[in-house]
């Protein structure tokens, strides 16, 4: 009888041990699976955070590129208006003008200014380059077939431009002042048929 009890006890003890090992194994497997799931979720959140940060940086960079002004950005577009000329004989006349500024290439400016009064007209074109506040380039007046060089300075994205246009026997001092959609143009040419031109233009 004692041996039978021992066998039963051995069986019960072994069964309990097996059940405990199975439960422990199941719990271990569950804990491993739970840890792997938590790790996967953490990695996913990290990837999401990195992706969002990358998109934000790309958007900021794009805004910076788009918003960066050029050295002549305040001048870009078409303008029209009127003013007066003072002639060498002391008389004055009303004059109407149209201008166009092309600032498509960074650091460069192409312009055309056409004006006409009852007895006087001119068609001026110029191409300018900008570097560290200084401008330089060439100009041509089509109605008189005169051309030469131009130099000066520009500030505040072209809002303040002062230049000297020169050719043989001609020196013109040109000032452009731009405030928003309003622009003032003054051209002083001592000794010329028309020594002074003052024009007020509005952006079209």
C-alpha positions as CSV (number, residue, x, y, z in Angstrom):
1,X,0.0,0.0,0.0
2,X,2.8,2.4,0.8
3,X,4.4,1.8,-2.7
4,X,1.0,2.6,-4.3
5,X,0.7,5.8,-2.4
6,X,4.2,6.7,-3.4
7,X,3.4,6.2,-7.1
8,X,0.3,8.3,-6.8
9,X,2.2,11.0,-5.1
10,X,4.9,10.8,-7.7
11,X,2.3,11.1,-10.5
12,X,0.6,14.0,-8.9
13,X,3.9,15.8,-8.2
14,X,5.0,15.3,-11.8
15,X,1.6,16.4,-13.2
16,X,1.7,19.6,-11.1
17,X,5.2,20.3,-12.3
18,X,4.3,19.8,-15.9
19,X,1.3,22.0,-15.5
20,X,3.4,24.7,-13.9
21,X,6.0,24.5,-16.6
22,X,3.3,24.8,-19.3
23,X,1.7,27.8,-17.6
24,X,5.2,29.4,-17.1
25,X,6.0,28.7,-20.8
26,X,2.7,30.2,-21.9
27,X,3.2,33.2,-19.8
28,X,6.7,33.6,-21.1
29,X,5.5,33.3,-24.7
30,X,2.8,35.9,-24.0
31,X,5.3,38.3,-22.4
32,X,7.7,37.9,-25.4
33,X,4.8,38.6,-27.8
34,X,3.6,41.5,-25.7
35,X,7.2,43.0,-25.7
36,X,7.5,42.5,-29.4
37,X,4.2,44.3,-30.0
38,X,5.2,47.2,-27.7
39,X,8.5,47.4,-29.6
40,X,6.8,47.5,-33.0
41,X,4.4,50.2,-31.8
42,X,7.3,52.2,-30.5
43,X,9.1,51.9,-33.8
44,X,6.0,52.9,-35.7
45,X,5.6,56.0,-33.5
46,X,9.2,56.9,-34.1
47,X,8.8,56.5,-37.8
48,X,5.7,58.7,-37.8
49,X,7.5,61.4,-35.8
50,X,10.5,61.3,-38.2
51,X,8.2,61.5,-41.2
52,X,6.2,64.5,-39.8
53,X,9.4,66.3,-38.9
54,X,10.8,65.7,-42.4
55,X,7.6,67.1,-44.0
56,X,7.7,70.2,-41.7
57,X,11.3,70.9,-42.6
58,X,10.6,70.5,-46.3
59,X,7.7,72.9,-46.0
60,X,9.8,75.5,-44.1
61,X,12.5,75.1,-46.7
62,X,10.1,75.6,-49.6
63,X,8.6,78.7,-47.9
64,X,12.0,80.1,-47.4
65,X,12.9,79.6,-51.1
66,X,9.6,81.1,-52.3
67,X,9.7,84.1,-49.9
68,X,13.3,85.1,-50.5
69,X,13.2,88.5,-52.3
70,X,15.5,89.3,-55.2
71,X,17.6,92.5,-55.5
72,X,15.0,94.1,-57.8
73,X,11.8,92.4,-56.7
74,X,10.0,95.7,-55.8
75,X,10.3,96.8,-59.4
76,X,8.9,93.8,-61.2
77,X,5.9,94.2,-63.5
78,X,4.3,96.9,-65.7
79,X,3.8,100.5,-64.8
80,X,2.1,103.5,-66.3
81,X,1.6,107.1,-65.5
82,X,2.3,110.8,-66.4
83,X,4.6,113.7,-65.4
84,X,6.3,116.7,-66.8
85,X,9.4,117.6,-68.8
86,X,11.4,120.8,-68.6
87,X,12.9,121.9,-71.8
88,X,16.1,123.9,-72.3
89,X,14.2,127.0,-73.4
90,X,12.4,127.0,-70.1
91,X,9.0,125.7,-71.2
92,X,7.3,122.6,-69.7
93,X,5.1,119.9,-71.1
94,X,3.0,117.1,-69.8
95,X,4.3,113.6,-70.7
96,X,2.9,110.1,-70.4
97,X,5.0,107.1,-69.8
98,X,4.8,103.3,-69.7
99,X,7.5,101.0,-68.3
100,X,8.2,97.3,-67.8
101,X,10.6,95.7,-65.4
102,X,11.7,92.0,-65.8
103,X,13.4,90.5,-62.8
104,X,13.1,86.9,-63.9
105,X,16.9,86.2,-63.5
106,X,18.3,86.5,-59.9
107,X,20.5,89.5,-59.7
108,X,19.6,91.0,-63.1
109,X,17.1,93.5,-64.3
110,X,15.8,94.4,-67.8
111,X,13.8,97.5,-68.2
112,X,12.0,99.5,-70.8
113,X,10.7,103.1,-70.4
114,X,8.7,104.8,-73.2
115,X,7.5,108.3,-72.8
116,X,5.8,110.9,-75.1
117,X,4.7,114.5,-74.9
118,X,3.4,116.8,-77.6
119,X,6.9,117.5,-78.9
120,X,9.2,115.0,-77.3
121,X,9.5,111.3,-76.9
122,X,12.0,108.6,-76.0
123,X,12.3,104.9,-75.8
124,X,14.9,103.7,-73.2
125,X,16.0,100.2,-72.5
126,X,18.6,99.0,-70.1
127,X,20.0,95.7,-68.7
128,X,21.5,95.8,-65.2
129,X,23.3,93.4,-63.0
130,X,23.4,93.6,-59.2
131,X,26.2,92.8,-56.8
132,X,26.6,93.8,-53.1
133,X,24.4,96.9,-53.5
134,X,26.1,98.1,-56.7
135,X,24.5,98.0,-60.2
136,X,26.1,98.1,-63.6
137,X,25.1,97.5,-67.2
138,X,24.2,99.1,-70.5
139,X,21.4,101.3,-71.9
140,X,20.1,102.3,-75.3
141,X,17.7,105.1,-76.5
142,X,16.1,103.9,-79.7
143,X,14.6,107.1,-81.2
144,X,18.0,108.8,-81.2
145,X,20.1,105.6,-81.6
146,X,22.3,106.5,-78.6
147,X,23.8,103.9,-76.2
148,X,26.2,103.7,-73.4
149,X,27.0,102.3,-69.9
150,X,25.1,102.7,-66.7
151,X,26.3,102.3,-63.1
152,X,25.0,103.1,-59.6
153,X,23.5,101.5,-56.5
154,X,20.3,99.9,-55.5
155,X,18.8,99.2,-52.0
156,X,15.7,97.6,-50.4
157,X,15.0,95.1,-53.3
158,X,15.1,98.0,-55.8
159,X,13.0,100.5,-53.9
160,X,15.8,103.0,-54.0
161,X,17.8,103.1,-57.2
162,X,20.3,105.8,-58.2
163,X,22.2,105.5,-61.4
164,X,24.3,107.4,-63.9
165,X,23.9,106.7,-67.6
166,X,26.7,107.9,-69.8
167,X,27.4,108.1,-73.5
168,X,29.6,110.4,-75.6
169,X,28.6,113.9,-74.7
170,X,25.7,112.8,-72.5
171,X,25.4,112.2,-68.7
172,X,22.0,111.4,-67.2
173,X,21.4,111.0,-63.5
174,X,18.5,108.6,-62.9
175,X,16.6,108.1,-59.6
176,X,13.8,105.5,-59.1
177,X,11.9,105.6,-55.8
178,X,9.3,102.8,-55.3
179,X,6.8,102.6,-52.5
180,X,4.4,99.7,-52.9
181,X,2.5,100.2,-56.2
182,X,3.7,103.8,-56.6
183,X,6.9,104.8,-58.3
184,X,8.7,108.1,-59.0
185,X,11.2,108.5,-61.8
186,X,13.5,111.5,-62.2
187,X,16.0,111.9,-65.1
188,X,18.3,114.8,-65.0
189,X,20.5,115.5,-68.2
190,X,22.3,118.8,-67.9
191,X,22.9,120.5,-71.3
192,X,20.4,118.3,-73.2
193,X,17.3,119.4,-75.1
194,X,15.2,118.2,-72.1
195,X,17.4,118.5,-69.0
196,X,14.7,117.3,-66.5
197,X,12.0,114.7,-66.6
198,X,9.8,113.8,-63.6
199,X,7.2,111.0,-63.8
200,X,4.8,109.3,-61.4
201,X,3.9,105.7,-62.2
202,X,1.5,103.2,-60.8
203,X,1.8,99.4,-61.1
204,X,-0.7,98.0,-63.5
